[in-house]
Amino acid sequence: MTETPAFALPLPLFYRAPEPVSAVRQADWRLRSGDYRFAADTAYVPVVIGEFVAIARHYPILFAAGEAPAPVALLGVEQANLFVTEGAWAEQVHIPAYVRRYPFGYVSTGENDHFALALDTASDRIVRSGDEGQPLFRGGEPSDLTRQALAFCEAFRLDAEATREFCEALVRTELLVERRADVTLPDGAKFGIQGFMVVDGERFAKLDAATVVDWQHRGWLALVHHHLASLDHFQVLLARKLARAEKLAA
């Protein structure tokens, strides 16, 4: 049986050489447009609660097992993203924010709650000289591209903090349970997905009244329902895997 590795979340995914954005070191750098080939071999990515509704429409939402469980969108199996083909993401399918922000990101400055905009300097979208692409800086000041990236990454960071609070509540109430999924394809091939957690429906239904009221106020009840409903998309992933295998065999 082929095993999809546990969701250990060796973060940051995609980033090979992240560095803080600097008007001194990167004054002449530019960023060309690109596709999603960088995510083609990634079977899952972190997600934040602000996008649970959109994510739940297309992917299973699971929780990476560990000391600090975190939500992820399952994009495929066997280290393959079933939503990326020749660099293009499947049409009319939500692209997770973690993917859309790349090659930008945030890095800690070492000071309490202080972060800096970062850029993966190993990205093939970076142009270190010439006129191709959009500039990171104009006259020593951040360009519109860089300002937009900063705003996006800051919004993602704040949503990530809210997501951690939600996950801590799931842990405190002991709602998360470990699961694995074993699938047998029509040709007899088998694969398993392990190392993830889901909300236990029976435990969730038995939450005390005070917790239910509090979670309703915080919007967490809806998040759990979106997570549980998203688990039906395991069948969607299986159908995509079969369709891709048939196309390759044709």
Summary of the structure (lengths in Angstrom):
residues: 250
radius of gyration: 20.0
end to end distance: 24.2
largest distance: 62.6
contacts: 704
relative contact order: 0.20
helix: 36%
strand: 25%
